[in-house]
Amino acid sequence: MTVATAATTTTPADAPADASGAGPRVTIARAAEGHFEGDGLRAFFTYRDLAIGTATRGRFHAHVIRASEAVTGGTGRHAHKLDFQMVYVLKGWVRFWYEGTGQVTLAAGDCVYQPPGIAHELEAGSDDLEMLEITSPAEFSTTAV
């Protein structure tokens, strides 16, 4: 990860400050320096943190999720206590179930916004699945439903 501070920036008054107190810093997560780790929420995924949580002091989180195998067992129906969640499929396909909507299959280039607290399940996915997930806040609780 590369962190750079711009010489001149204009930031909102409520933006988190960096260590110097000058405001947020530009944060760059380079692909060549990134690595996927298997210590995330799901055993069949690996995760690459994009350093957004640190840059925003926990207001947001972004990571790339990569399947380590085809997803066949699902995650079980659950809900998250958060303000914002979206998933953008980078590669492969994934099938979700959403309360009030039912099954939805997404392929590369598709995006879904998941409203706060909605019951959902990741039911299946391809072995080459890669997704970008963005949440707010960075840390949140998950409850089985």
Secondary structure, 3 states (H helix, E strand, C coil): CEEECCCCCCCCCCCCCCCCCCCCCEEECCHHHCCCECCCCCCCEEEEECCHHHHCCCCCEEEEEEECCCECCCCCCEEEECCEEEEEEEECEEEEEECCCEEEEEECCCEEECCCCCCEEEEEECCCCEEEEEEECCCCEEEEC
